[in-house]
Amino acid sequence: MLLGAVAFFIGLSQLYSVAVQPGPAVEEIVWDPSSAKVAQGVATLVDGGLEIQLPPSGVTIVSPSDRRFAAQAYPFLHIGIEDSSQHLKVSLSWKNTTDANKHQSYTLESELRSSLWLATHELKGWEGEIRSLSLMISGEPGETVAITDFSFFGASGSRQLRAIFSDFAAYAPWRRGSMNSYTGVTSASSFYPVPLVVTYLALCLLAYALLLFWKTKLQFDWRVVAVIFLACWIALDLSWQNRLLHQLADTHHTFSGKDTTEKLAVGPDGKLFDFVSEVKRRLGTEDPRIFVASSDEYQGLRGAYYLYPFNVFWALRGEELPHREFMHSGDYIVAIEPTETVFSPVVNVVGVDGGGSAPAEIVFSNKSGTLYRVK
């Protein structure tokens, strides 16, 4: 396995050198908190880092310096962020000379940010000369966040290995798409974990075969092959188990001690559930017909589900709303974002271009959707 590891690291270095094209050594851009600019919030220098108390908006932008540099010269970024929030969002934003009018951005997918290595050359738009660079941090108002490192480094095999380790140790919360697929990587990952481990397994088996050929006294032992396979399997499974343990901790933190309604309010459909709950309050004790309109199948179906046991109509395919002849005075339309259903305040008509429409009035509206009442 040691011979396989040596061959693996040599091969990885060769692949890395072809992909990144290191070139001459460059001076590292090391994090200097004293020269950083903070757009909003209260910033304090502490132990080589920068502690920021988020403003009432909950959003701050940190710019490390005004220095410009060639993106290709710095294929690795090390970020250190200490925080206690479960909902902190951190995004890397930059502008380059390739597309000077466009802001490029990447939202950190890993929740483990205390020491995170990113392969920037994997990021879309990391090219040309970087003209401006910043970190956008959003969280709870008044929350304290400490930035301990935000440094860029040149090409190095050891840094590539650190980036791979960050990929394996990273934890990203489950999203809706996780129900159907799981790649095990983020947008900044250089390699997929399964091919990486399978390559290591093949190199270990090749090394064992060469030892048998070189040392004729050695006899083939199937247990050696079994141990090599088991070690690779465990190494791959540890990454998966690490994510499951973090997910378990997040689930406990989010839902523990709450009743069914409170769990729905803080779950993945929290905003949608809050909107539907307000819609139900507006309907009161009435038992009207409700037409759910949304261009997103998931949002529409979930919205209709939360509206039961009311008399709910939801069209899975076709137009969001039925034709006028099927809608009567007193019916309600619940338009859930994103939606193609629009309201014209000039003529007080709600409808879809080329589809159903009806005279109506707005009863309630927020960012999640709008409740209309058909006149």
C-alpha contacts under 8 A as a table, 3 or more apart, distances in Angstrom:
res1	aa1	res2	aa2	distance
1	M	4	G	4.89
1	M	5	A	6.08
1	M	204	C	5.21
1	M	207	A	7.70
1	M	228	I	7.06
2	L	5	A	4.97
2	L	6	V	6.30
2	L	204	C	7.88
3	L	6	V	5.11
3	L	7	A	6.26
3	L	204	C	6.83
3	L	207	A	6.14
4	G	7	A	5.14
4	G	8	F	5.92
4	G	200	Y	6.50
4	G	201	L	7.75
4	G	203	L	4.91
4	G	204	C	4.13
4	G	205	L	7.69
4	G	206	L	7.70
4	G	207	A	5.92
5	A	8	F	4.87
5	A	9	F	6.15
5	A	200	Y	6.97
5	A	203	L	7.80
5	A	204	C	7.35
6	V	9	F	5.31
6	V	10	I	6.22
7	A	10	I	5.14
7	A	11	G	6.05
7	A	203	L	6.86
8	F	11	G	5.18
8	F	12	L	6.00
8	F	199	T	7.70
8	F	200	Y	6.03
8	F	203	L	6.86
9	F	12	L	4.92
9	F	13	S	6.04
10	I	13	S	5.14
10	I	14	Q	6.38
11	G	14	Q	5.11
11	G	15	L	6.27
12	L	15	L	5.13
12	L	16	Y	5.94
13	S	16	Y	4.92
13	S	17	S	6.05
13	S	157	G	5.85
14	Q	17	S	5.16
14	Q	18	V	6.35
15	L	18	V	5.27
15	L	19	A	6.18
16	Y	19	A	5.13
16	Y	20	V	5.94
16	Y	21	Q	7.84
16	Y	157	G	7.20
16	Y	160	Q	7.62
17	S	20	V	5.42
17	S	21	Q	5.20
17	S	22	P	6.34
18	V	21	Q	5.54
20	V	72	Q	7.90
20	V	75	P	7.42
20	V	121	H	7.34
20	V	155	A	7.28
22	P	25	A	7.73
22	P	73	A	7.40
22	P	154	G	7.47
22	P	155	A	5.03
22	P	156	S	7.54
23	G	155	A	7.99
25	A	154	G	6.74
25	A	155	A	7.68
26	V	73	A	6.89
26	V	153	F	7.93
26	V	154	G	5.93
27	E	153	F	7.76
27	E	154	G	7.56
28	E	151	S	7.50
28	E	152	F	6.05
28	E	153	F	5.06
28	E	154	G	6.68
29	I	151	S	5.53
29	I	152	F	5.04
29	I	153	F	6.57
30	V	150	F	7.16
30	V	151	S	4.62
30	V	152	F	6.54
31	W	64	P	7.09
31	W	149	D	5.66
31	W	150	F	5.09
31	W	151	S	4.96
32	D	35	S	5.79
32	D	36	A	6.75
32	D	48	G	7.86
32	D	64	P	7.19
33	P	36	A	5.14
33	P	45	L	6.97
33	P	48	G	6.88
33	P	49	G	5.86
33	P	50	L	5.63
33	P	64	P	7.24
34	S	45	L	7.15
35	S	64	P	6.66
35	S	65	S	6.30
36	A	62	V	6.75
36	A	63	S	5.59
36	A	64	P	4.29
36	A	65	S	5.74
37	K	62	V	5.67
37	K	63	S	5.07
37	K	64	P	6.39
37	K	65	S	7.24
38	V	41	G	7.13
38	V	43	A	7.01
38	V	60	T	6.99
38	V	61	I	5.82
38	V	62	V	4.64
38	V	63	S	6.53
39	A	60	T	6.07
39	A	61	I	5.25
39	A	62	V	6.45
40	Q	54	L	7.35
40	Q	55	P	6.25
40	Q	59	V	7.34
40	Q	60	T	5.01
40	Q	61	I	6.68
41	G	52	I	6.34
41	G	53	Q	5.48
41	G	54	L	4.85
41	G	55	P	4.52
41	G	60	T	6.34
42	V	52	I	5.47
42	V	53	Q	5.09
42	V	54	L	6.93
42	V	55	P	7.41
43	A	50	L	6.54
43	A	51	E	5.58
43	A	52	I	4.40
43	A	53	Q	6.53
44	T	50	L	5.75
44	T	51	E	5.07
44	T	52	I	6.39
45	L	48	G	6.95
45	L	49	G	5.95
45	L	50	L	4.80
45	L	51	E	6.19
46	V	49	G	5.24
46	V	50	L	5.92
46	V	51	E	6.53
48	G	148	T	6.80
49	G	146	A	6.65
49	G	147	I	5.59
49	G	148	T	4.37
49	G	149	D	6.98
50	L	146	A	5.51
50	L	147	I	5.17
50	L	148	T	6.53
51	E	144	T	6.79
51	E	145	V	5.70
51	E	146	A	4.17
51	E	147	I	6.35
52	I	144	T	5.56
52	I	145	V	5.22
52	I	146	A	6.11
53	Q	142	G	5.54
53	Q	143	E	5.59
53	Q	144	T	4.39
53	Q	145	V	6.41
54	L	57	S	7.63
54	L	58	G	5.29
54	L	59	V	6.33
54	L	60	T	6.42
54	L	138	S	7.89
54	L	139	G	7.40
54	L	140	E	7.27
54	L	141	P	5.44
54	L	142	G	4.87
54	L	143	E	5.40
54	L	144	T	6.28
54	L	145	V	7.59
55	P	58	G	5.26
55	P	59	V	6.58
55	P	60	T	7.20
55	P	141	P	5.56
55	P	142	G	5.92
56	P	59	V	7.97
56	P	141	P	4.74
56	P	142	G	6.59
57	S	141	P	6.10
58	G	138	S	5.41
58	G	139	G	5.11
58	G	140	E	5.19
58	G	141	P	4.22
58	G	142	G	7.14
58	G	143	E	7.80
59	V	136	M	7.18
59	V	137	I	5.67
59	V	138	S	4.27
59	V	139	G	6.53
59	V	141	P	7.86
60	T	136	M	5.92
60	T	137	I	5.37
60	T	138	S	6.48
61	I	134	S	6.50
61	I	135	L	5.60
61	I	136	M	4.52
61	I	137	I	6.29
62	V	134	S	5.41
62	V	135	L	5.06
62	V	136	M	6.47
62	V	137	I	7.98
63	S	66	D	7.77
63	S	133	L	6.14
63	S	134	S	4.33
63	S	135	L	6.44
64	P	133	L	7.35
64	P	134	S	6.71
64	P	150	F	7.66
65	S	133	L	7.87
66	D	131	R	7.98
66	D	132	S	6.72
66	D	133	L	7.97
67	R	131	R	7.57
67	R	132	S	7.69
68	R	129	E	6.84
68	R	130	I	5.59
68	R	131	R	5.11
68	R	132	S	6.94
69	F	73	A	7.76
69	F	129	E	5.58
69	F	130	I	5.44
69	F	131	R	7.23
70	A	73	A	5.48
70	A	74	Y	7.15
70	A	127	E	7.53
70	A	128	G	6.07
70	A	129	E	4.35
70	A	130	I	6.02
71	A	74	Y	5.60
71	A	75	P	7.06
71	A	121	H	7.92
71	A	126	W	5.94
71	A	127	E	5.12
71	A	128	G	5.83
71	A	129	E	5.63
71	A	130	I	5.92
72	Q	75	P	5.99
72	Q	121	H	6.98
72	Q	126	W	7.66
72	Q	127	E	6.30
72	Q	128	G	7.32
73	A	154	G	5.80
73	A	155	A	7.31
74	Y	77	L	7.58
74	Y	120	T	7.58
74	Y	152	F	5.93
74	Y	153	F	5.19
74	Y	154	G	4.54
74	Y	155	A	6.76
75	P	119	A	5.78
75	P	120	T	4.94
75	P	121	H	4.94
75	P	152	F	7.72
75	P	153	F	6.73
75	P	154	G	5.98
75	P	155	A	6.09
76	F	117	W	6.92
76	F	118	L	5.66
76	F	119	A	4.79
76	F	120	T	5.34
76	F	121	H	7.36
76	F	152	F	5.85
76	F	153	F	5.22
76	F	154	G	6.46
76	F	155	A	7.14
76	F	159	R	7.17
76	F	160	Q	7.89
77	L	117	W	5.73
77	L	118	L	5.11
77	L	119	A	6.60
77	L	120	T	6.45
77	L	150	F	7.19
77	L	151	S	5.82
77	L	152	F	4.57
77	L	153	F	6.19
78	H	115	S	6.90
78	H	116	L	5.64
78	H	117	W	4.61
78	H	118	L	6.39
78	H	149	D	6.77
78	H	150	F	5.81
78	H	151	S	5.39
78	H	152	F	6.44
78	H	153	F	7.93
79	I	113	R	6.66
79	I	114	S	7.16
79	I	115	S	5.89
79	I	116	L	5.19
79	I	117	W	6.54
79	I	147	I	7.98
79	I	148	T	7.60
79	I	149	D	5.17
79	I	150	F	4.72
79	I	151	S	6.78
80	G	113	R	5.70
80	G	114	S	4.43
80	G	115	S	4.80
80	G	116	L	6.40
80	G	147	I	5.86
80	G	148	T	4.93
80	G	149	D	4.55
80	G	150	F	6.54
81	I	113	R	5.36
81	I	114	S	4.89
81	I	115	S	7.43
81	I	145	V	7.11
81	I	146	A	5.70
81	I	147	I	4.60
81	I	148	T	5.87
81	I	149	D	7.15
82	E	113	R	7.15
82	E	114	S	5.62
82	E	145	V	6.05
82	E	146	A	5.07
82	E	147	I	6.45
82	E	148	T	7.35
83	D	144	T	6.91
83	D	145	V	5.12
83	D	146	A	6.58
85	S	88	L	5.69
85	S	139	G	7.56
86	Q	250	D	7.87
87	H	139	G	6.37
88	L	137	I	7.19
88	L	138	S	5.88
88	L	139	G	4.68
88	L	140	E	7.67
89	K	107	T	7.46
89	K	108	L	7.53
89	K	137	I	5.78
89	K	138	S	5.21
89	K	139	G	6.44
90	V	107	T	5.91
90	V	108	L	5.76
90	V	135	L	6.83
90	V	136	M	5.70
90	V	137	I	4.63
90	V	138	S	6.57
91	S	105	S	6.67
91	S	106	Y	5.51
91	S	107	T	4.04
91	S	108	L	5.76
91	S	135	L	5.71
91	S	136	M	5.09
91	S	137	I	6.57
92	L	105	S	5.44
92	L	106	Y	5.13
92	L	107	T	6.16
92	L	108	L	7.37
92	L	133	L	7.58
92	L	134	S	6.13
92	L	135	L	4.88
92	L	136	M	6.48
93	S	103	H	6.70
93	S	104	Q	5.67
93	S	105	S	4.25
93	S	106	Y	6.54
93	S	133	L	5.86
93	S	134	S	5.36
93	S	135	L	6.19
93	S	136	M	7.22
94	W	103	H	5.84
94	W	104	Q	5.27
94	W	105	S	6.29
94	W	130	I	6.83
94	W	131	R	7.35
94	W	132	S	5.42
94	W	133	L	4.42
94	W	134	S	6.41
95	K	99	D	7.43
95	K	100	A	6.18
95	K	101	N	7.72
95	K	102	K	6.53
95	K	103	H	5.15
95	K	104	Q	5.97
95	K	130	I	5.92
95	K	131	R	5.59
95	K	132	S	5.39
95	K	133	L	6.84
96	N	99	D	5.95
96	N	100	A	5.55
96	N	125	G	7.96
96	N	126	W	7.76
96	N	127	E	6.87
96	N	128	G	5.92
96	N	129	E	5.25
96	N	130	I	4.44
96	N	131	R	5.30
96	N	132	S	7.31
97	T	100	A	4.97
97	T	128	G	5.59
97	T	129	E	5.37
97	T	130	I	6.76
97	T	131	R	6.87
98	T	127	E	6.96
98	T	128	G	5.47
98	T	129	E	7.49
99	D	102	K	5.70
100	A	103	H	7.89
104	Q	124	K	7.91
104	Q	125	G	6.10
106	Y	123	L	7.43
108	L	111	E	7.72
109	E	171	Y	7.88
109	E	172	A	5.63
109	E	186	T	6.65
110	S	113	R	6.75
110	S	170	A	5.30
110	S	171	Y	5.11
110	S	172	A	4.82
110	S	186	T	7.95
111	E	170	A	6.95
111	E	171	Y	5.52
111	E	172	A	5.78
111	E	173	P	7.66
112	L	115	S	7.25
112	L	116	L	6.93
112	L	170	A	5.96
112	L	171	Y	6.33
113	R	116	L	5.19
116	L	163	A	7.71
116	L	166	S	6.03
117	W	159	R	7.84
117	W	162	R	6.36
117	W	163	A	4.80
117	W	166	S	5.94
118	L	163	A	5.66
118	L	166	S	7.76
118	L	188	A	6.31
118	L	189	S	7.69
119	A	122	E	5.75
119	A	123	L	7.52
119	A	160	Q	7.33
119	A	163	A	6.25
119	A	188	A	5.81
119	A	189	S	6.81
119	A	190	S	6.94
120	T	123	L	5.25
120	T	126	W	6.71
120	T	188	A	6.70
121	H	126	W	6.24
121	H	188	A	8.00
122	E	126	W	7.75
122	E	187	S	7.22
122	E	188	A	5.12
122	E	189	S	6.87
122	E	190	S	6.66
123	L	126	W	5.64
123	L	187	S	6.87
123	L	188	A	5.73
126	W	130	I	7.97
127	E	130	I	7.46
130	I	133	L	7.19
139	G	143	E	6.92
140	E	143	E	5.46
147	I	150	F	7.45
155	A	159	R	7.43
156	S	159	R	5.24
156	S	160	Q	6.36
157	G	160	Q	5.02
157	G	161	L	6.38
158	S	161	L	5.06
158	S	162	R	6.32
159	R	162	R	4.88
159	R	163	A	6.13
160	Q	163	A	5.03
160	Q	164	I	6.25
161	L	164	I	4.99
161	L	165	F	6.16
162	R	165	F	4.98
162	R	166	S	6.15
163	A	166	S	5.01
163	A	167	D	6.28
163	A	189	S	7.75
164	I	167	D	4.98
164	I	168	F	6.34
164	I	189	S	7.24
164	I	190	S	7.13
164	I	191	F	7.49
165	F	168	F	5.05
165	F	169	A	6.04
166	S	169	A	5.10
166	S	170	A	5.56
167	D	170	A	5.16
167	D	185	V	6.65
167	D	186	T	7.42
167	D	189	S	6.29
168	F	193	P	7.44
168	F	239	S	5.52
169	A	239	S	6.27
169	A	242	N	7.10
170	A	243	R	7.58
171	Y	242	N	7.62
171	Y	243	R	5.43
171	Y	246	H	6.99
172	A	243	R	7.57
173	P	247	Q	6.85
174	W	177	G	7.99
174	W	178	S	5.85
174	W	247	Q	7.78
175	R	178	S	5.32
175	R	179	M	7.62
176	R	179	M	5.98
177	G	180	N	5.78
177	G	181	S	6.44
178	S	181	S	5.17
178	S	182	Y	5.65
179	M	182	Y	7.89
183	T	192	Y	7.39
184	G	192	Y	6.84
184	G	193	P	6.64
184	G	240	W	7.98
185	V	188	A	7.91
185	V	189	S	5.74
185	V	191	F	7.68
185	V	192	Y	6.15
185	V	193	P	7.45
186	T	189	S	5.28
189	S	192	Y	7.37
191	F	195	P	7.81
191	F	196	L	6.80
192	Y	195	P	5.96
192	Y	196	L	6.31
193	P	196	L	5.07
193	P	197	V	6.18
193	P	236	L	7.14
194	V	197	V	5.29
194	V	198	V	6.04
194	V	236	L	7.16
195	P	198	V	4.99
195	P	199	T	5.94
196	L	199	T	5.23
196	L	200	Y	6.42
197	V	200	Y	5.01
197	V	201	L	6.15
197	V	232	C	6.35
197	V	235	A	7.95
197	V	236	L	6.77
198	V	201	L	4.93
198	V	202	A	6.19
198	V	232	C	7.80
199	T	202	A	5.13
199	T	203	L	6.24
200	Y	203	L	5.13
200	Y	204	C	6.17
200	Y	232	C	7.80
201	L	204	C	5.16
201	L	205	L	6.26
201	L	228	I	7.07
201	L	229	F	6.72
201	L	232	C	6.44
202	A	205	L	5.15
202	A	206	L	6.08
203	L	206	L	4.93
203	L	207	A	6.06
204	C	207	A	5.05
204	C	208	Y	6.24
204	C	228	I	7.29
205	L	208	Y	5.04
205	L	209	A	6.22
205	L	225	V	7.03
205	L	228	I	7.78
206	L	209	A	5.04
206	L	210	L	6.23
207	A	210	L	5.11
207	A	211	L	6.26
208	Y	211	L	5.09
208	Y	212	L	6.33
209	A	212	L	5.13
209	A	213	F	6.28
210	L	213	F	4.99
210	L	214	W	5.98
211	L	214	W	5.05
211	L	215	K	5.75
211	L	218	L	7.87
212	L	215	K	5.37
212	L	216	T	6.04
212	L	217	K	7.86
212	L	218	L	5.72
212	L	219	Q	6.87
212	L	220	F	7.03
213	F	216	T	6.03
215	K	218	L	5.78
216	T	219	Q	7.55
221	D	224	V	5.64
221	D	225	V	7.27
222	W	225	V	5.24
222	W	226	A	6.27
223	R	226	A	4.84
223	R	227	V	6.07
224	V	227	V	5.20
224	V	228	I	6.26
225	V	228	I	5.17
225	V	229	F	6.18
226	A	229	F	5.13
226	A	230	L	6.05
227	V	230	L	5.00
227	V	231	A	6.06
228	I	231	A	5.21
228	I	232	C	6.34
229	F	232	C	5.26
229	F	233	W	6.11
230	L	233	W	4.99
230	L	234	I	6.11
231	A	234	I	5.19
231	A	235	A	6.18
232	C	235	A	5.07
232	C	236	L	6.26
233	W	236	L	5.25
233	W	237	D	6.05
234	I	237	D	4.94
234	I	238	L	5.96
235	A	238	L	5.33
235	A	239	S	7.09
236	L	239	S	5.74
236	L	240	W	7.01
237	D	240	W	5.05
237	D	241	Q	6.06
238	L	241	Q	5.00
238	L	242	N	5.98
239	S	242	N	5.14
239	S	243	R	6.59
240	W	243	R	5.31
240	W	244	L	6.39
241	Q	244	L	4.94
241	Q	245	L	6.14
242	N	245	L	5.29
242	N	246	H	6.40
243	R	246	H	5.19
243	R	247	Q	6.10
244	L	247	Q	4.94
244	L	248	L	6.08
245	L	248	L	5.00
245	L	249	A	6.29
246	H	249	A	5.07
246	H	250	D	6.17
247	Q	250	D	5.04
247	Q	251	T	6.01
248	L	251	T	5.10
248	L	252	H	6.16
249	A	252	H	5.20
249	A	253	H	6.12
250	D	253	H	5.06
250	D	254	T	6.00
251	T	254	T	5.14
251	T	255	F	5.94
251	T	256	S	7.62
252	H	255	F	5.51
252	H	256	S	5.05
253	H	256	S	6.00
254	T	263	K	7.92
254	T	266	V	7.08
254	T	267	G	7.82
255	F	258	K	5.79
255	F	263	K	5.66
255	F	266	V	7.63
258	K	261	T	7.89
258	K	262	E	5.52
258	K	263	K	5.84
259	D	262	E	5.33
259	D	263	K	6.10
260	T	263	K	5.14
260	T	264	L	6.30
261	T	264	L	5.21
261	T	265	A	6.27
262	E	265	A	5.01
262	E	266	V	6.47
263	K	266	V	5.40
263	K	267	G	5.89
264	L	267	G	5.06
264	L	268	P	7.87
264	L	269	D	6.80
264	L	270	G	5.94
264	L	273	F	6.71
265	A	269	D	7.22
265	A	270	G	4.31
265	A	271	K	7.20
265	A	273	F	6.12
265	A	274	D	6.37
266	V	269	D	7.58
266	V	270	G	5.01
267	G	270	G	5.04
269	D	272	L	5.28
269	D	273	F	5.87
270	G	273	F	5.11
270	G	274	D	6.13
271	K	274	D	5.14
271	K	275	F	6.24
271	K	368	S	6.84
272	L	275	F	5.11
272	L	276	V	6.20
272	L	299	Q	7.81
272	L	303	G	6.91
272	L	368	S	6.37
273	F	276	V	5.13
273	F	277	S	5.98
273	F	303	G	7.60
273	F	306	Y	7.00
274	D	277	S	5.05
274	D	278	E	6.29
275	F	278	E	5.22
275	F	279	V	6.27
275	F	366	N	7.79
275	F	368	S	6.39
275	F	369	G	7.27
276	V	279	V	4.85
276	V	280	K	6.20
276	V	303	G	6.82
276	V	306	Y	6.72
276	V	307	L	6.64
277	S	280	K	5.12
277	S	281	R	6.38
278	E	281	R	5.04
278	E	282	R	6.30
279	V	282	R	5.08
279	V	283	L	6.34
279	V	364	F	7.54
279	V	371	L	6.84
280	K	283	L	5.09
280	K	284	G	6.43
280	K	307	L	7.35
281	R	284	G	5.22
282	R	363	V	7.85
282	R	364	F	7.95
283	L	286	E	5.88
283	L	287	D	7.90
287	D	310	F	6.41
287	D	311	N	7.16
288	P	310	F	7.28
288	P	311	N	6.57
288	P	330	G	6.92
288	P	331	D	5.80
288	P	332	Y	7.03
289	R	310	F	7.32
289	R	311	N	5.02
289	R	312	V	6.09
289	R	313	F	7.54
289	R	330	G	7.99
289	R	331	D	5.14
289	R	332	Y	6.29
290	I	310	F	7.42
290	I	311	N	6.07
290	I	312	V	4.78
290	I	313	F	6.07
290	I	331	D	6.07
290	I	332	Y	4.76
290	I	333	I	5.69
290	I	334	V	6.96
291	F	312	V	6.05
291	F	313	F	4.90
291	F	314	W	6.25
291	F	321	L	7.08
291	F	331	D	7.76
291	F	332	Y	6.18
291	F	333	I	4.70
291	F	334	V	6.07
292	V	300	G	6.57
292	V	303	G	7.42
292	V	304	A	6.41
292	V	312	V	7.17
292	V	313	F	6.18
292	V	314	W	5.27
292	V	315	A	7.87
292	V	320	E	7.57
292	V	321	L	7.80
292	V	333	I	5.95
292	V	334	V	4.82
292	V	335	A	6.00
292	V	336	I	7.35
293	A	300	G	6.56
293	A	314	W	7.08
293	A	315	A	7.94
293	A	320	E	4.88
293	A	321	L	6.34
293	A	333	I	7.13
293	A	334	V	6.06
293	A	335	A	4.63
293	A	336	I	6.11
293	A	339	T	6.62
293	A	341	T	6.91
294	S	297	E	6.99
294	S	299	Q	6.88
294	S	300	G	5.19
294	S	320	E	6.32
294	S	335	A	5.95
294	S	336	I	5.13
294	S	337	E	6.18
294	S	338	P	5.93
294	S	339	T	4.42
294	S	340	E	6.99
294	S	341	T	7.63
295	S	300	G	7.40
295	S	320	E	7.15
295	S	337	E	7.60
295	S	338	P	5.76
295	S	339	T	4.79
295	S	340	E	6.40
296	D	299	Q	5.39
296	D	300	G	6.05
296	D	337	E	7.70
296	D	338	P	6.24
296	D	339	T	7.30
297	E	300	G	5.14
297	E	301	L	5.98
297	E	316	L	6.86
298	Y	301	L	5.26
298	Y	302	R	6.01
299	Q	302	R	5.26
299	Q	303	G	5.88
299	Q	336	I	7.01
299	Q	337	E	7.70
300	G	303	G	5.10
300	G	304	A	6.14
300	G	314	W	7.25
300	G	336	I	6.73
301	L	304	A	5.16
301	L	305	Y	6.14
301	L	314	W	7.26
301	L	316	L	7.91
302	R	305	Y	4.93
302	R	306	Y	6.23
303	G	306	Y	5.27
303	G	307	L	6.33
303	G	336	I	7.53
304	A	307	L	5.11
304	A	308	Y	6.70
304	A	312	V	6.40
304	A	313	F	7.52
304	A	314	W	6.65
305	Y	308	Y	5.60
307	L	310	F	5.99
307	L	312	V	6.99
308	Y	311	N	7.11
308	Y	312	V	6.85
309	P	312	V	7.87
314	W	320	E	7.93
315	A	318	G	6.75
315	A	319	E	7.28
315	A	320	E	6.42
315	A	321	L	7.71
319	E	322	P	6.85
319	E	352	V	7.73
319	E	355	G	6.28
319	E	356	G	7.62
320	E	340	E	7.59
320	E	341	T	7.24
320	E	352	V	7.23
320	E	355	G	7.97
320	E	356	G	7.97
321	L	341	T	7.96
321	L	351	G	7.11
321	L	352	V	7.08
321	L	355	G	6.95
321	L	356	G	5.26
321	L	357	S	7.36
322	P	326	F	6.33
322	P	327	M	7.36
322	P	355	G	7.32
322	P	356	G	5.11
322	P	357	S	7.90
323	H	326	F	5.83
323	H	327	M	7.19
323	H	355	G	6.63
323	H	356	G	4.04
323	H	357	S	6.54
324	R	327	M	5.32
324	R	328	H	7.93
324	R	356	G	5.68
324	R	357	S	5.74
324	R	358	A	5.79
325	E	328	H	7.53
327	M	331	D	6.63
327	M	358	A	7.40
327	M	374	V	7.56
328	H	331	D	5.75
328	H	374	V	6.77
328	H	375	K	7.61
329	S	373	R	7.90
329	S	374	V	5.13
329	S	375	K	4.66
330	G	373	R	6.25
330	G	374	V	5.46
330	G	375	K	6.23
331	D	373	R	5.99
331	D	374	V	5.28
331	D	375	K	7.98
332	Y	371	L	7.00
332	Y	372	Y	5.58
332	Y	373	R	4.57
332	Y	374	V	5.91
333	I	371	L	5.83
333	I	372	Y	4.97
333	I	373	R	6.34
333	I	374	V	7.40
334	V	369	G	7.21
334	V	370	T	5.92
334	V	371	L	4.69
334	V	372	Y	6.40
335	A	339	T	6.45
335	A	341	T	6.66
335	A	369	G	5.38
335	A	370	T	5.21
335	A	371	L	6.39
335	A	372	Y	7.92
336	I	339	T	6.06
336	I	368	S	6.07
336	I	369	G	4.32
336	I	370	T	6.66
337	E	367	K	7.64
337	E	368	S	5.55
337	E	369	G	5.25
339	T	342	V	7.98
340	E	352	V	6.09
340	E	353	D	7.95
341	T	350	V	6.88
341	T	351	G	5.26
341	T	352	V	4.80
341	T	353	D	7.92
342	V	350	V	5.68
342	V	351	G	5.68
342	V	352	V	6.38
343	F	348	N	6.94
343	F	349	V	5.78
343	F	350	V	4.29
343	F	351	G	6.61
344	S	347	V	5.91
344	S	348	N	5.41
344	S	349	V	5.29
344	S	350	V	6.27
345	P	348	N	4.71
345	P	349	V	7.02
347	V	359	P	7.84
348	N	359	P	5.72
348	N	360	A	5.74
348	N	361	E	6.36
349	V	357	S	6.72
349	V	358	A	5.50
349	V	359	P	4.24
349	V	360	A	5.44
349	V	361	E	7.71
350	V	357	S	5.49
350	V	358	A	5.57
350	V	359	P	6.23
350	V	360	A	6.06
350	V	372	Y	7.96
351	G	355	G	6.99
351	G	356	G	5.56
351	G	357	S	3.80
351	G	358	A	6.35
352	V	355	G	5.07
352	V	356	G	5.89
352	V	357	S	6.34
353	D	356	G	7.84
358	A	374	V	6.59
358	A	375	K	7.82
359	P	374	V	5.90
359	P	375	K	5.60
360	A	372	Y	6.20
360	A	373	R	5.35
360	A	374	V	4.25
360	A	375	K	5.05
361	E	372	Y	5.52
361	E	373	R	5.41
361	E	374	V	6.69
361	E	375	K	7.19
362	I	365	S	7.34
362	I	370	T	7.25
362	I	371	L	6.14
362	I	372	Y	4.61
362	I	373	R	6.52
363	V	370	T	7.67
363	V	371	L	5.47
363	V	372	Y	5.45
363	V	373	R	6.54
364	F	370	T	5.76
364	F	371	L	5.11
364	F	372	Y	7.23
365	S	368	S	7.84
365	S	369	G	5.89
365	S	370	T	4.17
365	S	371	L	6.17
366	N	369	G	5.62
366	N	370	T	6.42
